[in-house]
Amino acid sequence: EVNTIEGRAEDAVEACQVAIQQCAEDPVVNLYFRLTKNMVSARVSGTVCDDSETVIIGQLINRLDQTSPATANLKLFYICTLLAFMLADGKTRSSRQHLRTLQSEVQALSKDGTCMQAGIRWMDTVPLTVFACLMTIVNSALQCNYERAAKYYTIAMRHIQDYNARASRNPCEYGILRSVQRMRMALNEMMAQCNIMACHPSMAMDNIRDMVQFSQRHGADLFEEFGPAIQSLLGHYCSYLRESEAAEKHFIAASKFKSCKDKNIWVMTHVNLAITYLAQCKHAEFYEIADQTLIAECMETAKMEDLFRLHGLSVLLFSIFVPVNAEVILPTLDWSKKGHDHSLHCWSNNTMARVLASHGMDNSAYIEAARKEMALLDEGVIRAEHQTNPSAALVQWFEGDPTAYLPKDD
C-alpha cells in the first residue's frame, strides 16, 4: 500500500509477488494479494485488469468455505475491483450483475449493522455503501439517468459526513479514510459532469468548488491526483458557457499535471482538447493530437454496452452522412430527454425534423421541441445563472493557487 501511494507501482507488484509465494498455504490471504497484484499491474500497464487472472481468482474464491466471514470479505473485494474496472472500460451492460450483487450485499450489511469480522476485512459498511453509491452513479451517468445519479449522490454524501463525524472522535484506519476522501472527490466529479449536461451550471460549480476546497484541505497529493479532473470540468463548464478559448486553456492546464500521465486521463484530456480545437476551427492543432474517429465502430461498441449517450451522438453524426429513418432517431430522443441532456435532445429533435421533412411529413412538433431546448441553452440565460454563483471566478484559474479565486469566507 505504501509503495502504491508513493507512486512506486513496480515495487508494489514485486511485494505482492513475494507475498503470494509466502502465503501459498493460506488461500484467503494468497487471493487478497493476487487481487491486489492484478489491480496494481493494471495501473502499471495503464489498462484494465487481466481478464484471465480475474476469472481464475473468481473460481478460486468459489472453492473456499462460503460460510466464512473471510470469504465474504474477499468476495466483496473481488466484486468491487471487477466492477470498478468494468465501468472504467465502459462495460455498463456487462457490469449490471456485479452492481446488483454489490448493492444486495451492502443492503444486507447495513441491516445487520455490524462489521463482518474483527480480523482481516477489506472495507467497513459505510465506505462500502459509499462505493456502491459511486458505482451506481457512474452506471447511471453512462445510461443517461440523471435522477438516479442525483439520488445516490445525496445518499453517498450523507454517509460520508456521518463517517467523517465518527472518524473525528475515534481513530480509524488511514487506508479506509484515504479511500473515502477519494470517493468524495469522485462523487463530485461525476455529479458535476451530470449537472453540466443537465444545464445546471450553478450546481456544477458547487461540485467543482467542493473538489477544490476539499483537496486543498487534505494535502497536496489529493489535489495533484484530481487536478486534471478539476481543470477538465472547468473546461467543460467553459464550453457550456461558449467560452472556447478559456476551455482550451483549462484542458491544456489539465495536461500539465503529473497525474495526467495516467493513460485514461491523458486520452480523455486530449480528446476534450481536440473537440475544443474543432469548435474554434483550429484544424492544424486538431490534427496534431487527434486521429480520425471510426464512427461505425463507435456506434457498435456503444450499442453493445448500452452507452446511450455515446450511441446517440454516433447515430446523429452518422445521419449527416447516411440517410436514416425516423425510427433510428427515436431511442436517442427518449434517452436524451430522460437524461436531461438538453444539447443532445435539441440536436435529436432537429435531426428528427430534418428526416421527417425529407419524407414530406409533418415535423412541426419536433421543431417546437427543439426551440424549447434552445431556450434552455440560451447563452444569456446560462451566463446570468453563472454570474450568480459565488465561485464563478474559478473559471479564471489556469495555474497557481485555486483558492485565490474563491470567496474569502470559503
C-alpha positions in Angstrom: 0.0 0.0 0.0 2.8 2.4 0.9 4.6 1.7 -2.4 1.4 2.3 -4.4 0.6 5.6 -2.5 4.2 6.8 -3.2 3.9 6.0 -6.9 6.2 3.0 -6.9 3.8 0.6 -8.5 6.6 -1.8 -9.7 7.8 -2.2 -6.2 4.2 -2.9 -5.1 3.9 -5.6 -7.7 7.1 -7.2 -6.5 5.9 -7.1 -2.9 2.7 -8.8 -3.9 4.5 -11.5 -5.8 6.7 -12.3 -2.7 3.6 -12.4 -0.5 1.8 -14.7 -2.9 4.7 -17.2 -2.7 5.0 -16.9 1.1 1.2 -17.3 1.7 0.7 -20.4 -0.5 -0.8 -22.3 2.4 -3.3 -19.6 3.3 -5.7 -19.4 0.4 -7.6 -16.3 1.7 -4.5 -14.1 2.2 -3.0 -15.5 -1.0 -6.1 -14.4 -3.0 -6.0 -11.0 -1.4 -2.5 -10.5 -2.7 -3.4 -11.9 -6.1 -6.3 -9.4 -6.4 -4.0 -6.6 -5.3 -1.3 -7.6 -7.7 -3.8 -7.7 -10.6 -5.0 -4.1 -9.7 -1.5 -2.7 -9.4 -0.4 -4.4 -12.6 -3.2 -2.8 -14.4 -2.1 0.6 -13.1 1.5 0.0 -14.3 0.3 -1.0 -17.8 -2.4 1.6 -17.9 -5.0 -1.0 -18.8 -7.8 -2.9 -17.2 -7.3 -6.0 -15.0 -6.0 -9.2 -16.7 -9.2 -11.0 -17.6 -7.8 -14.5 -17.4 -6.3 -13.9 -14.0 -9.6 -12.3 -12.8 -11.6 -15.4 -13.9 -9.1 -17.7 -12.1 -9.4 -15.7 -8.9 -13.2 -15.8 -9.1 -13.1 -19.6 -9.5 -10.7 -20.0 -6.5 -12.9 -17.8 -4.3 -15.9 -20.0 -5.1 -13.9 -23.1 -3.9 -13.5 -21.6 -0.4 -15.7 -22.1 2.6 -18.7 -19.9 1.7 -19.8 -19.6 5.3 -16.6 -18.0 6.4 -16.7 -14.2 7.0 -13.2 -14.0 5.5 -14.6 -15.4 2.2 -17.4 -12.9 2.3 -15.0 -10.1 2.6 -12.8 -11.5 -0.1 -15.9 -11.7 -2.4 -16.7 -8.1 -1.8 -13.1 -7.1 -2.6 -13.3 -9.2 -5.8 -16.7 -7.8 -6.9 -15.7 -4.1 -6.2 -12.5 -4.5 -8.1 -14.1 -6.2 -11.0 -17.0 -3.6 -11.1 -14.7 -0.6 -11.0 -12.6 -1.8 -13.9 -15.6 -2.9 -16.0 -17.2 0.6 -15.6 -13.9 2.3 -16.3 -13.9 0.3 -19.5 -17.4 1.4 -20.3 -19.0 -2.0 -19.9 -22.3 -0.9 -18.4 -24.3 -3.8 -19.6 -21.7 -6.4 -18.7 -21.3 -5.0 -15.2 -25.0 -5.0 -14.2 -25.0 -8.3 -12.5 -22.0 -7.3 -10.4 -23.5 -4.0 -9.5 -26.7 -5.7 -8.3 -24.7 -8.2 -6.3 -22.8 -5.4 -4.6 -26.0 -3.4 -3.8 -27.6 -6.5 -2.3 -24.5 -7.3 -0.2 -24.4 -3.7 1.1 -28.1 -3.7 1.9 -27.6 -6.9 3.9 -24.6 -5.4 5.8 -26.5 -2.2 6.6 -29.4 -4.1 8.1 -27.1 -6.2 10.2 -25.4 -3.0 11.4 -22.1 -4.6 12.3 -18.8 -5.2 10.6 -18.4 -8.6 9.0 -15.5 -9.6 11.2 -13.0 -8.2 13.6 -9.9 -9.6 11.9 -9.0 -9.2 8.3 -11.6 -7.2 6.4 -11.4 -5.2 3.2 -13.8 -2.3 4.0 -16.4 -1.4 6.6 -20.1 -1.0 6.0 -20.2 2.8 5.5 -17.3 3.0 3.0 -18.8 0.1 1.1 -22.1 1.9 0.9 -20.4 5.0 -0.4 -18.5 2.8 -3.0 -21.8 1.1 -4.1 -23.4 4.6 -4.5 -20.4 5.8 -6.5 -20.6 2.8 -8.9 -24.3 3.3 -9.2 -23.8 7.0 -10.2 -21.2 6.0 -12.8 -23.6 3.5 -14.2 -26.5 6.0 -14.1 -24.4 8.7 -15.8 -23.4 6.3 -18.6 -27.0 5.3 -19.1 -28.3 8.9 -19.0 -30.3 8.6 -15.8 -29.8 11.9 -14.1 -32.4 11.5 -11.3 -30.9 8.2 -10.2 -27.4 9.7 -10.2 -28.6 12.7 -8.1 -30.4 10.4 -5.7 -27.4 8.2 -4.9 -25.1 11.3 -4.8 -27.2 12.6 -1.9 -27.2 9.3 -0.1 -23.4 8.9 -0.5 -22.6 12.4 0.7 -24.8 11.8 3.8 -22.9 8.6 4.6 -19.5 10.4 4.1 -20.5 13.1 6.5 -21.5 10.6 9.1 -18.3 8.7 8.7 -16.2 11.8 9.0 -18.0 12.8 12.2 -17.2 9.4 13.7 -13.6 9.5 12.4 -13.0 12.8 14.1 -14.0 11.2 17.5 -12.4 7.8 17.1 -9.2 6.6 15.4 -9.8 5.0 12.0 -7.6 3.1 9.5 -5.7 5.5 7.2 -6.3 3.4 4.2 -10.1 3.5 4.6 -10.1 7.2 5.4 -7.9 7.8 2.3 -10.4 5.8 0.1 -13.4 7.7 1.5 -11.6 11.0 0.7 -11.1 9.9 -2.9 -14.6 8.6 -3.3 -15.9 12.0 -2.2 -13.8 13.7 -4.9 -15.1 11.2 -7.5 -18.7 11.7 -6.4 -18.4 15.4 -7.0 -16.6 14.9 -10.3 -19.4 12.6 -11.6 -22.2 14.9 -10.4 -20.5 18.0 -11.8 -20.5 16.3 -15.2 -24.2 15.4 -14.9 -25.1 18.9 -13.8 -23.2 20.5 -16.7 -25.0 18.1 -19.1 -28.4 18.9 -17.4 -28.0 22.7 -17.7 -27.4 23.2 -14.0 -24.3 25.4 -14.1 -24.6 26.7 -10.6 -24.9 23.2 -9.1 -22.0 22.1 -11.2 -19.9 24.9 -9.9 -20.8 23.9 -6.4 -19.5 20.4 -7.1 -16.2 21.8 -8.5 -15.8 24.2 -5.6 -16.2 21.4 -3.1 -13.5 19.4 -5.0 -11.1 22.4 -4.8 -11.7 23.2 -1.2 -11.7 19.5 0.0 -8.5 18.7 -1.9 -6.7 21.8 -0.6 -7.6 20.9 3.0 -6.4 17.3 2.7 -2.9 17.5 1.3 -1.0 18.2 -2.0 -1.3 14.5 -3.1 -5.1 14.6 -3.3 -5.0 17.9 -5.2 -2.4 16.6 -7.6 -4.4 13.4 -8.2 -7.6 15.2 -9.0 -6.2 18.3 -10.5 -6.7 17.2 -14.1 -10.3 16.3 -13.3 -10.9 19.7 -11.8 -9.4 21.5 -14.7 -11.2 19.3 -17.2 -14.5 20.0 -15.5 -13.8 23.7 -15.7 -13.0 23.2 -19.4 -16.4 21.5 -19.9 -18.1 24.3 -17.9 -16.5 27.0 -20.1 -17.5 25.1 -23.3 -21.1 25.2 -21.9 -20.7 29.0 -21.4 -19.5 29.2 -25.1 -16.0 30.3 -23.9 -13.9 28.1 -26.2 -10.6 29.9 -25.5 -11.0 29.5 -21.8 -12.0 25.9 -22.2 -8.9 25.3 -24.3 -6.7 26.8 -21.5 -8.3 24.6 -18.9 -7.7 21.4 -20.9 -4.1 22.4 -21.5 -3.7 23.1 -17.8 -5.1 19.7 -17.0 -2.5 18.1 -19.3 0.3 19.7 -17.3 -0.4 17.8 -14.0 1.9 14.9 -13.3 -1.1 12.6 -12.7 -2.2 13.3 -16.3 0.4 10.7 -17.3 -2.2 8.1 -16.5 -3.3 6.7 -19.8 -7.1 7.1 -19.4 -6.7 10.7 -18.0 -4.3 11.6 -20.8 -6.6 10.3 -23.5 -9.7 12.0 -22.2 -7.9 15.3 -21.7 -6.6 15.3 -25.3 -10.0 14.2 -26.7 -11.6 17.2 -25.0 -8.8 19.5 -26.2 -9.3 18.1 -29.8 -13.0 18.8 -29.7 -12.3 22.3 -28.4 -9.9 22.9 -31.3 -12.6 21.8 -33.7 -15.1 24.2 -32.1 -12.7 27.0 -32.8 -11.9 25.8 -36.4 -8.2 25.2 -35.3 -7.7 22.4 -37.7 -3.9 22.3 -37.6 -3.9 22.0 -33.8 -6.6 19.3 -34.0 -4.7 17.1 -36.4 -1.6 17.4 -34.2 -3.3 15.4 -31.4 -6.3 13.6 -32.8 -6.9 10.6 -35.1 -10.0 10.3 -37.3 -12.8 8.6 -35.4 -14.3 5.4 -36.8 -18.0 6.4 -36.3 -19.5 3.0 -37.3 -17.2 1.1 -34.8 -18.1 3.7 -32.1 -21.8 3.0 -32.7 -21.4 -0.7 -32.4 -19.3 -0.6 -29.2 -21.8 1.9 -27.6 -24.8 -0.2 -28.6 -23.3 -3.4 -27.2 -22.7 -1.9 -23.7 -25.7 0.4 -23.5 -23.7 3.6 -23.7 -26.8 5.5 -24.7 -25.3 9.0 -25.0 -22.3 7.8 -27.0 -24.5 5.7 -29.2 -26.9 8.7 -29.7 -24.1 11.0 -30.6 -22.8 8.5 -33.1 -26.2 8.0 -34.7 -26.8 11.7 -35.1 -23.4 12.2 -36.5 -23.9 9.2 -38.8 -27.2 10.6 -40.0 -25.3 13.6 -41.5 -23.5 11.3 -44.0 -26.0 8.5 -44.5 -29.8 8.7 -44.8 -31.6 7.2 -41.8 -35.3 6.5 -40.9 -37.1 8.3 -38.1 -37.2 5.1 -36.0 -33.4 5.2 -35.8 -33.5 8.6 -34.1 -36.3 7.8 -31.6 -34.2 6.0 -29.0 -31.8 8.9 -28.8 -34.7 11.3 -28.4 -36.1 9.2 -25.5 -32.8 8.8 -23.7 -31.6 12.4 -24.1 -34.9 13.5 -22.6 -34.7 11.1 -19.7 -31.1 12.1 -19.0 -31.8 15.8 -19.0 -29.2 16.1 -21.8 -30.6 19.3 -23.4 -28.0 19.8 -26.1 -28.4 16.2 -27.3 -32.2 16.4 -27.1 -32.1 19.6 -29.1 -29.9 18.0 -31.8 -32.1 14.9 -31.8 -35.3 17.0 -32.4 -33.6 19.0 -35.1 -32.4 15.8 -36.8 -35.9 14.2 -36.5 -37.4 17.3 -38.0 -34.9 17.1 -40.9 -35.6 13.4 -41.5 -39.4 13.9 -41.5 -39.1 16.9 -43.8 -37.1 14.8 -46.3 -40.0 12.3 -46.4 -42.6 15.1 -46.8 -44.0 14.5 -43.3 -45.2 17.0 -40.6 -42.2 18.0 -38.4 -43.7 20.9 -36.5 -43.8 19.1 -33.1 -40.1 18.4 -33.3 -39.2 22.0 -34.4 -41.1 23.3 -31.4 -39.4 20.9 -29.1 -36.0 21.9 -30.4 -37.0 25.6 -29.9 -37.8 24.9 -26.2 -34.5 23.2 -25.7 -32.6 26.1 -27.3 -34.3 28.4 -24.8 -32.6 26.4 -22.0 -29.3 26.6 -23.8 -29.6 30.4 -24.4 -26.2 32.0 -23.8 -27.7 34.9 -21.9 -29.6 32.6 -19.5 -26.6 30.5 -19.0 -24.3 33.4 -18.2 -26.8 35.0 -15.9 -27.0 31.9 -13.8 -23.2 31.5 -13.8 -22.7 35.0 -12.5 -24.9 34.4 -9.5 -22.7 31.6 -8.2 -20.2 32.9 -5.5 -17.4 30.7 -7.1 -17.9 32.0 -10.6 -14.3 33.3 -10.7 -12.9 29.8 -10.7 -13.3 29.7 -14.5 -10.3 32.2 -14.5 -8.0 29.7 -12.7 -5.5 28.1 -15.0 -2.5 27.8 -12.7 -1.3 28.5 -9.2 -3.5 28.5 -6.1 -7.2 27.9 -7.0 -8.4 29.2 -3.6 -7.5 32.7 -4.6 -10.5 32.6 -7.0 -12.9 31.5 -4.2 -14.9 33.9 -1.9 -12.8 35.0 1.1 -15.1 33.4 3.6 -14.5 30.0 1.9 
